[in-house]
Amino acid sequence: MNAIISTFFLSLVLLLNVNVNNAAATGVYDLPVVNAGENVWVIDNAEVISKATESQLSDELGLLAQKTGNETRMVVINRLDYDQTIDSLTDDIFTSWYPTPEEQNNQTLLVLDTLTNRTAIRSGEQSRTFLTPDISESLLKETAVIPLKNLQYNQALIDVSNRMIAVLSGKEDPGPPEVKELAIDGTFATAEETNDRSATIWMIVLVALATLIPMITYFWYVGFPGN
């Protein structure tokens, strides 16, 4: 019986450890350093982007850099650290990768947090002459928001990338995609709502186990009343 109980607790600990690791927060030091000019365009730390999408984005962003000198990189994480916001993390990554104004000049960085579905953009001085603050805000609040609401991370990055590439190539801003209002709008749970529900379920399970396991162990050794 002791062996059974030990095995059960070990399995429970391993299961909880897997879930904790999967939800691990991401800070700037958890990411590889990508220097200006380096042929790395997408870092999917959350593992939510398909290989096909990652390859497509890398090819298109690499071609943009070759043609214009404007470099754009995308970072996807699964959760912010407790003391970070999406904006502060994006600032930290940008200044860590490109520490001088000269290195920052032609750089653009987009960071996506899949837990909150929040995004942020940082650009250097040269890039901002094309990717103005108004366009950056529209990218975050209009282009990315609909696919992110539906947890379509691949589509969100593709839509943002297409618009960024057009603007940074000196072409006219195509604007956000047109969205048709649907009667079912608002029926999708956000990633944050989904994680909150999962956390609640786990808490209920753990409380139930904490209550039942000592009772079962007690009655196993002592015996049920009447026996």
Secondary structure, 3 states (H helix, E strand, C coil): CHHHHHHHHHHHHHHHHHHHHHCCCECHHHCCCCCCCCCCCEEECCCCCCHHHHHHHHHHHHHHHHHHCCEEEEEEECCECCCCCHHHHHHHHHHHHCCCHHHHCCEEEEEEECCCCEEEEEECHHHHCCCCHHHHHHHHHHHCHHHHHCCCHHHHHHHHHHHHHHHHCCCCCCCCCCCCCCCCCCCCCCHHHHHHHHHHHHHHHHHHHHHHHHHHHHHHHHCCCCC
